[in-house]
C-alpha cells in the first residue's frame, strides 16, 4: 500500500509540474528545483508483476513463446548486446545556434552552453540488428545534474531493424532515411542524409594527418530520453533518461583528421536545420567499433503527455 500511495503522489506531482518558461534565455544561469528536474520516481518494477500461464486446448496446453519485441513470434531484433562491429563515419565539428541547441535537448537534460556539436554520417554494421546500414546523427554535449555526457537530438538510419532497436530500447529519436553510402576519392570523403529525397544533412572532410581517440570531440556517458505515451486520453507519459557507457569497448581501427564542412539544409521534415551549424573547420574520418550493452535508467517520472 505504501508503494501505491507513493506512485499516486508522484503521478499527481508530475501532472501539476509547470513546463519550462518560453522566456528563459540561453546562457543565463538557471536554478531549476531538484524536485522538478532531478528527483527520479521509481516507476518500473525490478521483477515481473504478472507471469503467463499455460493455455490452449486439451493436453497441448503450454506457455506461449514470446520474443523480445513485436511481432513476438518473429521479432525484428533481440535483446542487447548490439555490438557495433564497424562504424566508418565522417565527423565534422560545428558551433550550433545556442537557442536551437537549448530547445533540442529535452528536460531533465540540459545543453552545456558554449559547447560545440558534431555531425556524423557513415556506413555501419551492427549485429544482429543490421548487417549494413547508413546512419547520420547530430551529437550535443549535455549534463544531468553534475554529470556531463553526449546526447543525439537527431539521428537517422536506413534500416527499420536498427531504427526500432534504438527507439524502443534505448530511447534514441531515430527516423528512417534513404540509403546512401560514403563517397571516397583520394584524400576526400563526403556523405549525405536524405529522407524521401529531401536533404537533411551533408558533410565532407579532407584528411591530412593521423589522429587519436582522445582528440575526438565527444566522450563520456551517452544519454538518451525515452518517452512512452499511453493509448488512453488524459494519461501521463512515462519519461526515462537512459545512460549507456562505451568505456572499455570503444576501439579504433583508423582515425584521421583534417578540415571539414557540414550543413543542414532547410526543409519541412525535420527541425535539424534550426541548429544553423557554423563549421569550425575541424573534421575526422573514423573507423571504430564498440559494444552496445543494456543501459541504466538514471531518471524516470510520469510527465504531461504534451507540454506547450
C-alpha positions in Angstrom: 0.0 0.0 0.0 2.9 2.4 0.7 4.3 1.9 -2.8 0.8 2.6 -4.3 0.5 5.8 -2.3 4.0 6.9 -3.4 3.2 6.2 -7.0 0.0 8.2 -6.9 1.8 11.2 -5.3 4.5 11.1 -8.0 1.8 11.0 -10.7 -0.1 14.0 -9.3 3.2 15.9 -8.9 4.2 15.2 -12.5 0.8 16.4 -13.8 1.0 19.6 -11.8 4.6 20.4 -12.8 4.9 23.6 -14.8 6.7 23.5 -18.1 9.9 25.5 -18.6 9.1 29.1 -19.3 9.4 30.1 -23.0 11.1 33.3 -22.0 14.1 31.6 -20.5 17.3 33.0 -22.0 20.1 30.7 -23.2 23.4 31.4 -21.4 21.7 32.6 -18.2 22.3 30.6 -15.1 19.1 28.5 -14.3 18.4 27.0 -11.0 15.6 24.5 -11.5 14.3 22.9 -8.3 15.6 19.4 -7.8 12.1 18.1 -7.1 11.1 19.3 -10.6 14.0 18.2 -12.8 16.4 15.8 -11.0 14.3 13.8 -8.5 13.6 10.4 -10.0 10.5 8.4 -9.1 10.8 4.7 -9.1 8.3 3.6 -11.8 9.5 0.4 -13.4 9.4 -2.7 -11.1 12.5 -4.8 -10.6 10.7 -8.1 -11.5 7.5 -9.0 -13.5 4.2 -8.4 -11.7 2.4 -11.0 -13.9 3.6 -14.2 -15.5 1.6 -16.0 -18.2 0.2 -19.5 -17.5 -0.2 -22.5 -19.8 -3.2 -22.1 -22.2 -4.5 -23.8 -25.3 -6.6 -26.9 -25.9 -6.5 -30.2 -24.1 -3.2 -31.8 -23.4 -1.4 -29.3 -25.6 -1.7 -26.5 -23.1 1.6 -24.6 -22.8 3.0 -21.2 -22.1 3.1 -19.2 -25.3 6.6 -18.3 -26.7 7.1 -14.5 -26.6 10.1 -12.8 -28.2 11.8 -9.6 -27.2 9.9 -7.3 -29.5 6.7 -7.3 -31.5 5.7 -9.2 -33.6 6.6 -11.6 -30.8 6.9 -14.8 -32.9 9.2 -13.1 -35.5 11.0 -10.3 -33.7 12.9 -7.9 -35.9 15.6 -7.5 -33.2 16.5 -9.2 -29.9 17.7 -8.0 -26.6 21.2 -6.3 -26.1 24.1 -6.5 -26.5 24.0 -5.0 -30.0 27.7 -4.8 -30.9 28.7 -2.1 -33.4 31.2 -4.2 -35.3 32.1 -1.4 -37.7 31.3 2.3 -37.9 33.1 4.2 -40.7 32.0 7.8 -40.3 32.7 11.4 -41.2 32.7 13.5 -38.0 32.5 17.3 -38.5 32.6 19.8 -35.6 30.3 22.8 -35.6 29.0 25.6 -33.5 25.2 25.4 -33.1 22.7 28.2 -32.7 22.5 28.5 -28.9 18.7 28.9 -28.8 18.2 25.9 -31.1 20.6 23.7 -29.1 18.8 24.6 -25.9 15.4 23.7 -27.4 16.7 20.4 -28.9 17.7 18.9 -25.6 14.7 17.7 -23.6 14.3 18.0 -19.8 15.7 16.9 -17.5 18.9 17.1 -19.6 20.5 20.5 -20.2 22.6 21.6 -23.1 26.0 22.8 -21.9 26.2 26.5 -23.2 29.1 27.4 -25.4 30.0 23.8 -26.4 30.3 22.6 -29.9 28.4 19.8 -31.6 29.3 17.3 -34.2 27.6 15.9 -37.3 28.4 12.3 -38.0 27.5 10.3 -41.2 28.7 6.9 -42.0 28.3 3.2 -43.1 27.7 0.9 -40.2 27.4 -2.8 -39.3 25.6 -3.6 -36.0 24.8 -7.2 -35.5 22.4 -8.8 -35.1 20.1 -5.8 -35.9 21.6 -4.8 -39.3 24.4 -6.2 -41.4 24.8 -2.9 -43.2 23.0 0.5 -42.9 23.7 4.2 -43.3 23.4 6.3 -40.1 23.6 10.1 -39.6 23.3 12.0 -36.3 23.9 15.2 -34.5 25.7 15.0 -31.1 25.5 17.7 -28.5 27.1 18.0 -25.1 24.7 17.8 -22.2 24.6 17.4 -18.4 22.3 15.6 -15.9 23.0 17.2 -12.6 26.7 17.3 -12.4 27.4 14.6 -14.9 28.5 15.6 -18.4 27.8 13.4 -21.4 26.6 13.3 -25.0 23.1 13.4 -26.5 21.7 12.9 -30.0 18.7 15.1 -30.6 18.6 14.0 -34.3 19.5 10.6 -35.7 18.6 8.6 -38.9 19.1 5.1 -40.2 18.4 3.4 -43.4 17.1 0.1 -42.0 14.0 -0.4 -39.8 15.7 -3.0 -37.6 18.4 -0.6 -36.4 15.7 2.2 -36.0 13.3 0.0 -33.9 16.0 -1.3 -31.6 17.3 2.2 -30.9 13.9 3.9 -30.4 12.1 1.2 -28.4 15.0 0.0 -26.1 17.4 2.9 -25.9 15.1 5.9 -26.5 17.1 7.4 -29.3 15.0 9.5 -31.7 15.8 7.5 -34.8 13.9 8.1 -38.0 14.2 6.3 -41.4 16.4 7.8 -44.1 17.1 6.8 -47.7 20.1 4.5 -48.1 23.2 6.3 -49.4 26.9 5.5 -48.9 30.1 7.2 -48.2 31.8 8.7 -51.2 35.6 8.4 -51.0 38.1 9.7 -53.6 41.7 10.5 -52.9 42.1 12.3 -49.5 38.4 13.5 -49.6 35.2 11.9 -48.4 31.6 13.1 -48.4 28.2 11.8 -47.3 24.6 12.9 -47.3 21.5 12.0 -45.3 18.3 12.2 -47.3 14.7 11.3 -46.4 12.1 10.9 -49.1 14.5 12.8 -51.4 14.9 15.8 -49.1 18.5 16.5 -47.9 18.7 16.7 -44.1 22.5 16.7 -43.6 25.5 17.0 -45.8 29.1 16.6 -44.6 32.6 16.3 -46.2 36.2 16.1 -45.0 39.6 16.3 -46.5 42.0 14.2 -44.5 45.5 15.4 -43.6 47.0 13.7 -40.5 46.5 10.6 -38.4 44.8 11.2 -35.0 44.0 9.5 -31.7 40.7 8.7 -29.9 41.4 11.4 -27.3 41.2 14.1 -30.0 37.6 13.3 -30.9 35.1 16.0 -29.8 32.8 13.7 -27.8 33.0 11.2 -25.0 31.8 10.3 -21.6 28.4 8.8 -21.0 25.8 8.7 -23.7 22.3 9.9 -22.6 19.0 9.2 -24.3 15.5 10.2 -23.4 12.6 7.7 -23.9 9.0 9.0 -23.7 6.4 6.2 -23.7 2.9 7.5 -24.5 -0.2 5.8 -23.1 -3.0 4.9 -25.5 -5.7 6.4 -23.2 -6.7 10.1 -23.4 -5.6 12.1 -20.4 -3.0 9.7 -19.1 0.5 11.0 -18.4 3.5 9.6 -20.3 6.4 7.6 -18.9 9.7 9.5 -19.4 13.1 8.0 -18.7 16.7 9.1 -19.1 18.9 6.2 -20.0 22.7 6.3 -19.6 24.9 4.0 -21.6 28.7 3.8 -21.2 31.0 2.7 -24.0 34.2 2.9 -21.9 36.3 -0.2 -22.3 34.6 -1.3 -25.5 35.4 1.6 -27.9 38.1 0.5 -30.3 39.6 2.4 -33.2 40.9 0.7 -36.4 41.7 4.0 -38.0 41.3 7.7 -37.2 42.4 10.6 -39.5 41.8 14.3 -39.0 41.7 17.2 -41.4 39.4 20.0 -42.5 35.6 19.6 -42.9 32.3 21.2 -43.6 28.7 20.4 -42.8 25.3 21.9 -43.5 21.7 21.1 -42.6 19.6 22.4 -45.5 16.1 23.7 -44.7 13.1 21.5 -45.3 9.8 20.6 -43.6 10.6 17.1 -42.5 12.9 17.9 -39.6 13.8 20.8 -37.4 17.5 19.9 -37.6 18.1 22.9 -39.9 17.4 25.2 -36.9 20.7 24.4 -35.4 22.3 26.5 -38.2 25.7 24.9 -37.9 28.8 27.0 -38.3 31.7 24.5 -39.0 34.8 25.1 -37.0 36.9 23.5 -39.9 37.9 20.5 -37.8 36.9 17.1 -39.0 37.8 13.4 -38.7 37.3 10.2 -40.6 36.9 7.3 -38.1 36.7 3.6 -38.4 35.7 2.3 -35.0 33.7 -0.3 -33.1 32.0 -0.6 -29.7 29.7 -2.9 -27.7 26.3 -1.5 -27.0 25.1 -3.2 -23.8 22.0 -2.7 -21.7 21.7 0.9 -20.4 20.9 2.2 -17.0 17.7 4.1 -16.2 19.0 7.1 -14.2 15.8 9.2 -14.1 12.2 8.3 -14.6 8.8 10.0 -13.9 5.3 10.3 -15.1 5.1 13.6 -17.1 2.5 15.5 -19.1 1.9 13.8 -22.5 2.4 17.2 -24.3 4.0 20.4 -23.0 3.2 23.8 -24.5 
